[in-house]
Amino acid sequence: MLQHYRSRLSGPLLDRIDLHIEVPRVPHKDLTDQSPAEDSATIRTRVN
């Protein structure tokens, strides 16, 4: 049903639809933290 609905919308109309997502502000100290980061293998293990 979703595909059928999308096929009824024209390309120019779809180009005018924007998505807005609120993103919380990241504290400056978190951006400038110099502590060592996790390596990729550790992150991969946690994600798996």
C-alpha positions as CSV (number, residue, x, y, z in Angstrom):
1,M,0.0,0.0,0.0
2,L,2.9,2.3,0.8
3,Q,4.5,1.8,-2.6
4,H,1.1,2.4,-4.3
5,Y,0.7,5.7,-2.4
6,R,4.3,6.8,-3.2
7,S,3.8,6.1,-6.9
8,R,0.9,8.5,-7.0
9,L,3.1,11.4,-5.7
10,S,4.9,13.3,-8.4
11,G,8.7,13.7,-8.2
12,P,8.6,17.6,-7.8
13,L,6.2,17.2,-4.9
14,L,8.4,14.6,-3.2
15,D,11.4,17.0,-3.6
16,R,9.6,19.5,-1.4
17,I,9.0,17.2,1.5
18,D,11.6,17.7,4.2
19,L,12.2,15.6,7.3
20,H,13.0,17.5,10.5
21,I,14.6,15.6,13.4
22,E,15.5,17.3,16.7
23,V,19.1,16.4,17.8
24,P,20.2,17.2,21.3
25,R,23.1,19.5,21.8
26,V,26.5,17.8,22.5
27,P,28.4,19.5,25.4
28,H,31.7,21.1,24.3
29,K,33.7,19.0,26.8
30,D,32.4,15.8,25.1
31,L,33.7,17.1,21.8
32,T,37.1,18.1,23.1
33,D,37.7,15.1,25.4
34,Q,41.3,13.9,24.8
35,S,40.8,10.5,26.6
36,P,41.8,7.4,24.5
37,A,38.9,6.1,22.4
38,E,37.8,2.5,22.0
39,D,39.3,0.5,19.2
40,S,37.2,-0.9,16.4
41,A,37.5,-4.5,17.6
42,T,36.1,-3.6,21.0
43,I,33.2,-1.7,19.5
44,R,32.5,-4.5,17.1
45,T,32.3,-7.0,20.0
46,R,29.9,-4.9,21.9
47,V,27.7,-4.3,18.9
48,N,27.6,-8.0,18.0
